[in-house]
Amino acid sequence: MFSFENDPLLVEDREDLIAVLRIRFGVISGELIQAIYEIDEMNTLQRLILAAANAPNWQIFIEELQSGKDSFRLLGEEFNPLADILKGRGENDAV
């Protein structure tokens, strides 16, 4: 179980991550909230906030969450928040 007696900046980043996830994807599970509160590295939380804000879908965010603390860069089209919207547009569509 998590404790609120942690570094206030960690608590703030955890709450920011949860807020971004709710804004982007709606209701999130209690299990995911607990998993977020088990993260105790500031860099990981900040990377996940960026991933939550930029991942085009829930699955991409979950993949980033599961990549652990060794992941450090968000690259490629899978972090384009408009990727799902733009998928299927050909060169002739962009007039």
N, CA, C and O atoms as CSV, one atom per row, in Angstrom:
chain,resi,resn,atom,element,x,y,z
A,1,MET,N,N,0.853,-1.193,0.000
A,1,MET,CA,C,0.000,0.000,0.000
A,1,MET,C,C,0.887,1.241,0.000
A,1,MET,O,O,1.979,1.227,0.568
A,2,PHE,N,N,0.426,2.297,-0.627
A,2,PHE,CA,C,1.220,3.507,-0.712
A,2,PHE,C,C,0.987,4.413,0.493
A,2,PHE,O,O,-0.003,4.278,1.212
A,3,SER,N,N,1.908,5.324,0.693
A,3,SER,CA,C,1.840,6.262,1.809
A,3,SER,C,C,1.915,7.683,1.280
A,3,SER,O,O,2.656,7.970,0.339
A,4,PHE,N,N,1.147,8.563,1.888
A,4,PHE,CA,C,1.201,9.969,1.494
A,4,PHE,C,C,2.348,10.695,2.191
A,4,PHE,O,O,2.527,11.897,1.994
A,5,GLU,N,N,3.124,9.981,3.000
A,5,GLU,CA,C,4.240,10.593,3.707
A,5,GLU,C,C,5.506,10.525,2.864
A,5,GLU,O,O,6.588,10.265,3.389
A,6,ASN,N,N,5.381,10.754,1.589
A,6,ASN,CA,C,6.505,10.762,0.660
A,6,ASN,C,C,6.889,12.193,0.350
A,6,ASN,O,O,6.259,13.143,0.815
A,7,ASP,N,N,7.918,12.326,-0.433
A,7,ASP,CA,C,8.329,13.626,-0.923
A,7,ASP,C,C,7.131,14.309,-1.586
A,7,ASP,O,O,6.504,13.724,-2.470
A,8,PRO,N,N,6.806,15.532,-1.174
A,8,PRO,CA,C,5.636,16.224,-1.745
A,8,PRO,C,C,5.692,16.366,-3.262
A,8,PRO,O,O,4.647,16.363,-3.913
A,9,LEU,N,N,6.883,16.491,-3.836
A,9,LEU,CA,C,6.989,16.606,-5.290
A,9,LEU,C,C,6.620,15.300,-5.979
A,9,LEU,O,O,6.023,15.318,-7.056
A,10,LEU,N,N,6.966,14.165,-5.372
A,10,LEU,CA,C,6.554,12.876,-5.927
A,10,LEU,C,C,5.036,12.738,-5.891
A,10,LEU,O,O,4.420,12.279,-6.853
A,11,VAL,N,N,4.449,13.139,-4.778
A,11,VAL,CA,C,2.989,13.067,-4.654
A,11,VAL,C,C,2.334,13.950,-5.696
A,11,VAL,O,O,1.347,13.552,-6.314
A,12,GLU,N,N,2.870,15.141,-5.899
A,12,GLU,CA,C,2.322,16.068,-6.890
A,12,GLU,C,C,2.439,15.494,-8.303
A,12,GLU,O,O,1.492,15.579,-9.084
A,13,ASP,N,N,3.584,14.914,-8.634
A,13,ASP,CA,C,3.744,14.314,-9.965
A,13,ASP,C,C,2.813,13.120,-10.147
A,13,ASP,O,O,2.261,12.931,-11.231
A,14,ARG,N,N,2.632,12.322,-9.118
A,14,ARG,CA,C,1.697,11.196,-9.215
A,14,ARG,C,C,0.281,11.694,-9.492
A,14,ARG,O,O,-0.423,11.154,-10.345
A,15,GLU,N,N,-0.123,12.722,-8.764
A,15,GLU,CA,C,-1.465,13.277,-8.957
A,15,GLU,C,C,-1.602,13.916,-10.340
A,15,GLU,O,O,-2.659,13.820,-10.963
A,16,ASP,N,N,-0.547,14.564,-10.821
A,16,ASP,CA,C,-0.564,15.128,-12.170
A,16,ASP,C,C,-0.735,14.030,-13.211
A,16,ASP,O,O,-1.518,14.180,-14.150
A,17,LEU,N,N,-0.005,12.925,-13.050
A,17,LEU,CA,C,-0.117,11.811,-13.982
A,17,LEU,C,C,-1.533,11.249,-13.985
A,17,LEU,O,O,-2.098,10.997,-15.049
A,18,ILE,N,N,-2.098,11.054,-12.823
A,18,ILE,CA,C,-3.469,10.537,-12.722
A,18,ILE,C,C,-4.451,11.500,-13.384
A,18,ILE,O,O,-5.369,11.067,-14.080
A,19,ALA,N,N,-4.263,12.801,-13.172
A,19,ALA,CA,C,-5.158,13.798,-13.772
A,19,ALA,C,C,-5.069,13.774,-15.296
A,19,ALA,O,O,-6.096,13.817,-15.974
A,20,VAL,N,N,-3.855,13.706,-15.839
A,20,VAL,CA,C,-3.697,13.665,-17.299
A,20,VAL,C,C,-4.358,12.407,-17.861
A,20,VAL,O,O,-5.041,12.466,-18.884
A,21,LEU,N,N,-4.156,11.273,-17.195
A,21,LEU,CA,C,-4.781,10.029,-17.658
A,21,LEU,C,C,-6.299,10.127,-17.655
A,21,LEU,O,O,-6.955,9.659,-18.585
A,22,ARG,N,N,-6.853,10.727,-16.626
A,22,ARG,CA,C,-8.314,10.875,-16.564
A,22,ARG,C,C,-8.823,11.808,-17.648
A,22,ARG,O,O,-9.861,11.548,-18.257
A,23,ILE,N,N,-8.105,12.884,-17.890
A,23,ILE,CA,C,-8.509,13.821,-18.946
A,23,ILE,C,C,-8.454,13.145,-20.309
A,23,ILE,O,O,-9.377,13.287,-21.111
A,24,ARG,N,N,-7.375,12.410,-20.575
A,24,ARG,CA,C,-7.181,11.786,-21.887
A,24,ARG,C,C,-8.037,10.548,-22.104
A,24,ARG,O,O,-8.589,10.353,-23.187
A,25,PHE,N,N,-8.151,9.698,-21.059
A,25,PHE,CA,C,-8.723,8.372,-21.266
A,25,PHE,C,C,-9.945,8.056,-20.406
A,25,PHE,O,O,-10.516,6.974,-20.537
A,26,GLY,N,N,-10.356,8.964,-19.539
A,26,GLY,CA,C,-11.530,8.717,-18.709
A,26,GLY,C,C,-11.170,8.028,-17.401
A,26,GLY,O,O,-10.087,8.236,-16.855
A,27,VAL,N,N,-12.072,7.220,-16.915
A,27,VAL,CA,C,-11.918,6.549,-15.624
A,27,VAL,C,C,-10.737,5.575,-15.686
A,27,VAL,O,O,-10.577,4.836,-16.657
A,28,ILE,N,N,-9.918,5.589,-14.639
A,28,ILE,CA,C,-8.812,4.633,-14.555
A,28,ILE,C,C,-9.002,3.787,-13.301
A,28,ILE,O,O,-9.632,4.220,-12.337
A,29,SER,N,N,-8.461,2.601,-13.326
A,29,SER,CA,C,-8.691,1.635,-12.243
A,29,SER,C,C,-7.906,1.984,-10.985
A,29,SER,O,O,-6.891,2.679,-11.029
A,30,GLY,N,N,-8.406,1.484,-9.878
A,30,GLY,CA,C,-7.705,1.636,-8.608
A,30,GLY,C,C,-6.352,0.942,-8.621
A,30,GLY,O,O,-5.401,1.402,-7.989
A,31,GLU,N,N,-6.273,-0.171,-9.347
A,31,GLU,CA,C,-5.005,-0.891,-9.451
A,31,GLU,C,C,-3.949,-0.037,-10.155
A,31,GLU,O,O,-2.783,-0.037,-9.760
A,32,LEU,N,N,-4.358,0.688,-11.194
A,32,LEU,CA,C,-3.415,1.550,-11.889
A,32,LEU,C,C,-2.994,2.708,-10.993
A,32,LEU,O,O,-1.823,3.089,-10.980
A,33,ILE,N,N,-3.931,3.265,-10.254
A,33,ILE,CA,C,-3.594,4.349,-9.328
A,33,ILE,C,C,-2.583,3.851,-8.295
A,33,ILE,O,O,-1.616,4.549,-7.989
A,34,GLN,N,N,-2.799,2.662,-7.764
A,34,GLN,CA,C,-1.851,2.111,-6.798
A,34,GLN,C,C,-0.487,1.893,-7.440
A,34,GLN,O,O,0.540,2.173,-6.822
A,35,ALA,N,N,-0.467,1.391,-8.685
A,35,ALA,CA,C,0.804,1.184,-9.388
A,35,ALA,C,C,1.538,2.511,-9.561
A,35,ALA,O,O,2.761,2.568,-9.428
A,36,ILE,N,N,0.798,3.571,-9.858
A,36,ILE,CA,C,1.416,4.893,-10.003
A,36,ILE,C,C,2.003,5.344,-8.674
A,36,ILE,O,O,3.092,5.916,-8.640
A,37,TYR,N,N,1.293,5.093,-7.584
A,37,TYR,CA,C,1.792,5.499,-6.271
A,37,TYR,C,C,2.965,4.655,-5.791
A,37,TYR,O,O,3.620,5.017,-4.813
A,38,GLU,N,N,3.241,3.552,-6.448
A,38,GLU,CA,C,4.415,2.747,-6.107
A,38,GLU,C,C,5.664,3.229,-6.830
A,38,GLU,O,O,6.769,2.795,-6.507
A,39,ILE,N,N,5.504,4.121,-7.802
A,39,ILE,CA,C,6.655,4.684,-8.515
A,39,ILE,C,C,7.304,5.722,-7.610
A,39,ILE,O,O,6.646,6.655,-7.149
A,40,ASP,N,N,8.585,5.556,-7.361
A,40,ASP,CA,C,9.270,6.468,-6.440
A,40,ASP,C,C,10.433,7.215,-7.085
A,40,ASP,O,O,11.324,7.706,-6.393
A,41,GLU,N,N,10.419,7.296,-8.406
A,41,GLU,CA,C,11.461,8.038,-9.117
A,41,GLU,C,C,10.835,9.187,-9.895
A,41,GLU,O,O,9.942,8.991,-10.719
A,42,MET,N,N,11.325,10.380,-9.615
A,42,MET,CA,C,10.809,11.593,-10.242
A,42,MET,C,C,10.921,11.540,-11.768
A,42,MET,O,O,9.980,11.912,-12.468
A,43,ASN,N,N,12.059,11.083,-12.286
A,43,ASN,CA,C,12.245,11.033,-13.742
A,43,ASN,C,C,11.240,10.104,-14.407
A,43,ASN,O,O,10.732,10.413,-15.485
A,44,THR,N,N,10.952,8.985,-13.787
A,44,THR,CA,C,9.978,8.048,-14.341
A,44,THR,C,C,8.597,8.675,-14.368
A,44,THR,O,O,7.884,8.555,-15.364
A,45,LEU,N,N,8.211,9.340,-13.293
A,45,LEU,CA,C,6.896,9.983,-13.252
A,45,LEU,C,C,6.784,11.073,-14.308
A,45,LEU,O,O,5.756,11.185,-14.976
A,46,GLN,N,N,7.818,11.866,-14.462
A,46,GLN,CA,C,7.769,12.943,-15.449
A,46,GLN,C,C,7.709,12.383,-16.870
A,46,GLN,O,O,7.014,12.936,-17.721
A,47,ARG,N,N,8.429,11.296,-17.133
A,47,ARG,CA,C,8.362,10.648,-18.449
A,47,ARG,C,C,6.963,10.112,-18.698
A,47,ARG,O,O,6.446,10.220,-19.811
A,48,LEU,N,N,6.347,9.537,-17.680
A,48,LEU,CA,C,5.000,8.992,-17.841
A,48,LEU,C,C,3.955,10.093,-18.029
A,48,LEU,O,O,2.965,9.886,-18.731
A,49,ILE,N,N,4.160,11.246,-17.420
A,49,ILE,CA,C,3.259,12.374,-17.652
A,49,ILE,C,C,3.320,12.778,-19.124
A,49,ILE,O,O,2.286,13.013,-19.748
A,50,LEU,N,N,4.530,12.859,-19.677
A,50,LEU,CA,C,4.677,13.177,-21.102
A,50,LEU,C,C,4.053,12.097,-21.974
A,50,LEU,O,O,3.397,12.399,-22.971
A,51,ALA,N,N,4.258,10.843,-21.599
A,51,ALA,CA,C,3.666,9.744,-22.366
A,51,ALA,C,C,2.150,9.805,-22.310
A,51,ALA,O,O,1.489,9.603,-23.329
A,52,ALA,N,N,1.587,10.078,-21.147
A,52,ALA,CA,C,0.133,10.158,-21.013
A,52,ALA,C,C,-0.436,11.292,-21.859
A,52,ALA,O,O,-1.519,11.163,-22.430
A,53,ALA,N,N,0.289,12.392,-21.936
A,53,ALA,CA,C,-0.185,13.544,-22.702
A,53,ALA,C,C,-0.056,13.334,-24.204
A,53,ALA,O,O,-0.796,13.944,-24.976
A,54,ASN,N,N,0.871,12.481,-24.633
A,54,ASN,CA,C,1.169,12.361,-26.058
A,54,ASN,C,C,0.828,11.023,-26.694
A,54,ASN,O,O,0.812,10.917,-27.920
A,55,ALA,N,N,0.561,10.022,-25.912
A,55,ALA,CA,C,0.224,8.713,-26.490
A,55,ALA,C,C,-1.125,8.812,-27.201
A,55,ALA,O,O,-2.080,9.342,-26.633
A,56,PRO,N,N,-1.217,8.313,-28.424
A,56,PRO,CA,C,-2.474,8.428,-29.160
A,56,PRO,C,C,-3.573,7.507,-28.637
A,56,PRO,O,O,-4.750,7.709,-28.935
A,57,ASN,N,N,-3.188,6.496,-27.856
A,57,ASN,CA,C,-4.213,5.600,-27.314
A,57,ASN,C,C,-3.731,4.981,-26.013
A,57,ASN,O,O,-2.560,5.085,-25.648
A,58,TRP,N,N,-4.656,4.342,-25.330
A,58,TRP,CA,C,-4.404,3.768,-24.016
A,58,TRP,C,C,-3.299,2.706,-24.067
A,58,TRP,O,O,-2.443,2.664,-23.184
A,59,GLN,N,N,-3.313,1.857,-25.084
A,59,GLN,CA,C,-2.355,0.765,-25.174
A,59,GLN,C,C,-0.921,1.270,-25.252
A,59,GLN,O,O,-0.025,0.693,-24.635
A,60,ILE,N,N,-0.698,2.335,-25.998
A,60,ILE,CA,C,0.651,2.904,-26.095
A,60,ILE,C,C,1.106,3.399,-24.730
A,60,ILE,O,O,2.262,3.206,-24.355
A,61,PHE,N,N,0.204,4.037,-23.984
A,61,PHE,CA,C,0.588,4.486,-22.636
A,61,PHE,C,C,0.932,3.295,-21.746
A,61,PHE,O,O,1.938,3.331,-21.037
A,62,ILE,N,N,0.118,2.243,-21.769
A,62,ILE,CA,C,0.361,1.072,-20.936
A,62,ILE,C,C,1.714,0.441,-21.284
A,62,ILE,O,O,2.446,0.022,-20.386
A,63,GLU,N,N,2.050,0.369,-22.561
A,63,GLU,CA,C,3.354,-0.155,-22.967
A,63,GLU,C,C,4.481,0.673,-22.362
A,63,GLU,O,O,5.482,0.120,-21.906
A,64,GLU,N,N,4.324,1.982,-22.355
A,64,GLU,CA,C,5.342,2.862,-21.776
A,64,GLU,C,C,5.415,2.672,-20.262
A,64,GLU,O,O,6.507,2.656,-19.694
A,65,LEU,N,N,4.280,2.532,-19.615
A,65,LEU,CA,C,4.241,2.301,-18.170
A,65,LEU,C,C,4.967,0.999,-17.826
A,65,LEU,O,O,5.711,0.941,-16.847
A,66,GLN,N,N,4.754,-0.024,-18.619
A,66,GLN,CA,C,5.351,-1.325,-18.344
A,66,GLN,C,C,6.828,-1.392,-18.729
A,66,GLN,O,O,7.513,-2.349,-18.367
A,67,SER,N,N,7.327,-0.395,-19.455
A,67,SER,CA,C,8.723,-0.422,-19.878
A,67,SER,C,C,9.676,-0.167,-18.715
A,67,SER,O,O,10.874,-0.420,-18.835
A,68,GLY,N,N,9.166,0.324,-17.602
A,68,GLY,CA,C,9.989,0.509,-16.417
A,68,GLY,C,C,10.874,1.729,-16.470
A,68,GLY,O,O,10.761,2.577,-17.356
A,69,LYS,N,N,11.765,1.792,-15.487
A,69,LYS,CA,C,12.608,2.981,-15.354
A,69,LYS,C,C,13.743,3.034,-16.363
A,69,LYS,O,O,14.393,4.071,-16.493
A,70,ASP,N,N,14.000,1.940,-17.084
A,70,ASP,CA,C,15.083,1.933,-18.066
A,70,ASP,C,C,14.727,2.695,-19.336
A,70,ASP,O,O,15.612,3.084,-20.097
A,71,SER,N,N,13.440,2.908,-19.566
A,71,SER,CA,C,13.018,3.678,-20.725
A,71,SER,C,C,13.253,5.153,-20.424
A,71,SER,O,O,12.970,5.618,-19.319
A,72,PHE,N,N,13.769,5.886,-21.402
A,72,PHE,CA,C,14.060,7.288,-21.126
A,72,PHE,C,C,13.724,8.230,-22.260
A,72,PHE,O,O,13.897,9.440,-22.114
A,73,ARG,N,N,13.251,7.723,-23.383
A,73,ARG,CA,C,12.954,8.596,-24.514
A,73,ARG,C,C,11.635,8.212,-25.146
A,73,ARG,O,O,11.326,7.031,-25.300
A,74,LEU,N,N,10.869,9.205,-25.508
A,74,LEU,CA,C,9.615,9.000,-26.224
A,74,LEU,C,C,9.866,9.368,-27.676
A,74,LEU,O,O,10.024,10.542,-28.011
A,75,LEU,N,N,9.900,8.360,-28.534
A,75,LEU,CA,C,10.245,8.604,-29.926
A,75,LEU,C,C,9.211,8.045,-30.874
A,75,LEU,O,O,8.480,7.112,-30.542
A,76,GLY,N,N,9.159,8.619,-32.045
A,76,GLY,CA,C,8.399,8.046,-33.139
A,76,GLY,C,C,6.937,8.429,-33.151
A,76,GLY,O,O,6.442,9.142,-32.279
A,77,GLU,N,N,6.271,7.934,-34.162
A,77,GLU,CA,C,4.863,8.240,-34.387
A,77,GLU,C,C,3.944,7.674,-33.316
A,77,GLU,O,O,2.808,8.126,-33.172
A,78,GLU,N,N,4.427,6.679,-32.556
A,78,GLU,CA,C,3.529,6.149,-31.524
A,78,GLU,C,C,3.287,7.157,-30.403
A,78,GLU,O,O,2.412,6.936,-29.565
A,79,PHE,N,N,4.045,8.265,-30.365
A,79,PHE,CA,C,3.786,9.315,-29.399
A,79,PHE,C,C,3.265,10.591,-30.040
A,79,PHE,O,O,3.420,11.681,-29.489
A,80,ASN,N,N,2.658,10.452,-31.187
A,80,ASN,CA,C,1.956,11.547,-31.825
A,80,ASN,C,C,0.503,11.453,-31.380
A,80,ASN,O,O,-0.191,10.517,-31.778
A,81,PRO,N,N,0.013,12.397,-30.562
A,81,PRO,CA,C,-1.350,12.285,-30.056
A,81,PRO,C,C,-2.417,12.324,-31.147
A,81,PRO,O,O,-3.571,11.984,-30.891
A,82,LEU,N,N,-2.049,12.733,-32.356
A,82,LEU,CA,C,-2.999,12.768,-33.466
A,82,LEU,C,C,-2.855,11.569,-34.400
A,82,LEU,O,O,-3.512,11.511,-35.440
A,83,ALA,N,N,-2.004,10.615,-34.037
A,83,ALA,CA,C,-1.714,9.489,-34.932
A,83,ALA,C,C,-2.967,8.710,-35.303
A,83,ALA,O,O,-3.151,8.365,-36.470
A,84,ASP,N,N,-3.838,8.424,-34.328
A,84,ASP,CA,C,-5.049,7.661,-34.632
A,84,ASP,C,C,-5.987,8.446,-35.549
A,84,ASP,O,O,-6.668,7.859,-36.389
A,85,ILE,N,N,-6.023,9.758,-35.391
A,85,ILE,CA,C,-6.891,10.601,-36.218
A,85,ILE,C,C,-6.355,10.667,-37.648
A,85,ILE,O,O,-7.119,10.617,-38.612
A,86,LEU,N,N,-5.030,10.781,-37.768
A,86,LEU,CA,C,-4.405,10.934,-39.076
A,86,LEU,C,C,-4.201,9.617,-39.805
A,86,LEU,O,O,-3.918,9.612,-41.003
A,87,LYS,N,N,-4.342,8.494,-39.096
A,87,LYS,CA,C,-4.134,7.184,-39.716
A,87,LYS,C,C,-5.080,7.020,-40.891
A,87,LYS,O,O,-6.276,7.293,-40.788
A,88,GLY,N,N,-4.543,6.584,-41.977
A,88,GLY,CA,C,-5.372,6.345,-43.156
A,88,GLY,C,C,-5.419,7.526,-44.116
A,88,GLY,O,O,-5.933,7.402,-45.228
A,89,ARG,N,N,-4.890,8.663,-43.697
A,89,ARG,CA,C,-4.873,9.797,-44.626
A,89,ARG,C,C,-3.736,9.626,-45.604
A,89,ARG,O,O,-2.588,9.443,-45.199
A,90,GLY,N,N,-4.031,9.681,-46.849
A,90,GLY,CA,C,-3.005,9.560,-47.894
A,90,GLY,C,C,-2.482,10.919,-48.274
A,90,GLY,O,O,-2.927,11.938,-47.746
A,91,GLU,N,N,-1.540,10.935,-49.185
A,91,GLU,CA,C,-0.961,12.204,-49.626
A,91,GLU,C,C,-2.011,13.074,-50.304
A,91,GLU,O,O,-1.940,14.299,-50.210
A,92,ASN,N,N,-2.965,12.484,-50.972
A,92,ASN,CA,C,-3.997,13.259,-51.653
A,92,ASN,C,C,-4.980,13.906,-50.700
A,92,ASN,O,O,-5.657,14.868,-51.065
A,93,ASP,N,N,-5.070,13.383,-49.459
A,93,ASP,CA,C,-5.993,13.928,-48.482
A,93,ASP,C,C,-5.502,15.248,-47.885
A,93,ASP,O,O,-6.308,16.067,-47.443
A,94,ALA,N,N,-4.201,15.452,-47.872
A,94,ALA,CA,C,-3.629,16.633,-47.224
A,94,ALA,C,C,-3.543,17.789,-48.211
A,94,ALA,O,O,-2.451,18.167,-48.634
A,95,VAL,N,N,-4.679,18.344,-48.574
A,95,VAL,CA,C,-4.705,19.440,-49.542
A,95,VAL,C,C,-4.850,20.746,-48.826
A,95,VAL,O,O,-4.893,21.798,-49.463
